[in-house]
């Protein structure tokens, strides 16, 4: 089994993002007659004065992109329909760059978005920003975004302890304008470009939240926040929150887990919080799951025609062996977070508490083109140890906790052109309870900082009520005499039996 491979690359401003891989592509030789139809058609959309060399470069870009797509996309592509769609898009194309490459790139981006929400054309500049995000450092406001079915910029989650989190931005907020520029109908890449900038420079976001619309001005910052925080709860429960999976997440997790083991002599339980975690590097998510597993499959990948591609096996279990575990998920937990949670549960390691997750279970690869730029293409699905696919379904918690103020929230399956669901896990929640029924005062000794601190401060300044993390309080109750403890005797035997 493959355990380490080519470094996956995370595009941190998109929702998806687990398992993206960099693959070199060879350019094709000559266009087919069908491809030539598009090459002839797009010329009328190009600014006058373009050179033959510019046209040749753009021609190669389109032909090479279509070849790569035909060979690697998760489903068989109808080349004729794709070319017809590309030609039809020229009439309504809105591209700031009307050079040959600018026009072809815009058409490719729109055409790929019509295949699924996560496939896209990427310019060289986008590659650079993507590489920055995998290293856990970039200059911006600190949010994960996606397009909704009305082509609006939707906030999936603010990243902990960033300008966006401190400004009170929430999952499912819509960004309608950036510095006054109307963003509805614009691609993700344009939103990223406008929000990135120099550290300290302000950017004004117009936010639509349900029926309200308001402006928020934040200063861009170097986003170098840790992806892991940790606490000790009630002196004997370890708590680790993983907000995303990047190149530094494993080291941070190991450091905190080691400190927790040193500090807690007789741990009553360990809570792994994956709420609002949008995913990231697949290797990172698999490695962190491996910290708690001695053996077993963690995750596998499946390509066109359900062909198995690769798998990740557990081999270490360095921390908290035989200590009861609860994994927290919510509707903002996506991709790698969903896969990690499923791996821990299906290997009998812990129970899942919270909400059904987002349901993003597709795999993307980043493929540089010899003609410049590259493609982010969906090439497969992720499968859990029991061969289920979370795409479109999400992960159903063992114990569902219902929040009284929960808002409507789009999941993967609600996105326009979302890939179809496959092989759903038949599990149903064992219990559903209202979060307020298990609220309790808990003692928290923080080893790291999270946006929860900032939220509490903001509420205090505004005269609001003290923030309660009801789901976390419910999870703590699972390990003691709270309402969830009533289900412990039911759940633990199922885990040991692998059910």
Buried (B, 14 or more C-beta within 10 A) or exposed (E): EEBEEEEBBBBBBBBBBBBBBBBEBEBBEEBEEEBBBBBEBBBEBBEEEBEEEBBEBBBBBBBBBBBBBEEBBBEEBEBEEBBBBBBEBBEEBEBEEBBBBBBBBBBBBBBBBBBBBBBBBBBEEBBEBBBBBBBBBBBBBBBBBBBBEEBBBBBBBBBBBBBBBBBBBBBBBBBBBBEEEEBBEBBBBBBBBBBBBEEEEEBEBBBBBEEEEEEBEBEBBEBEBBBBBBBBBBEBBBBBBBBBBBBBBBEBBBBBBEBBBEBBEEBBBBBBBBBBBBBBBBBBBBBBBBBBBEEBBBBBBBBBEEEEBBBBBBEEBBBBEEBBBBBBBBBBBBBBBBBBBBBBBBBBBBBBBBBBBBBBBBBBBBBBBEBBBBBBBBBBBBBBBBEBBBBBBBBBBBBBBBBEEEEEBBBBBBBEBBBEBBBBBEBEBBBEBBBBBBBBEBEBEEBBEBBBBBBBEBBEEEEEEEBBBBBBBBBBBBBBEBBBEEBBEEBEEBBEEEE
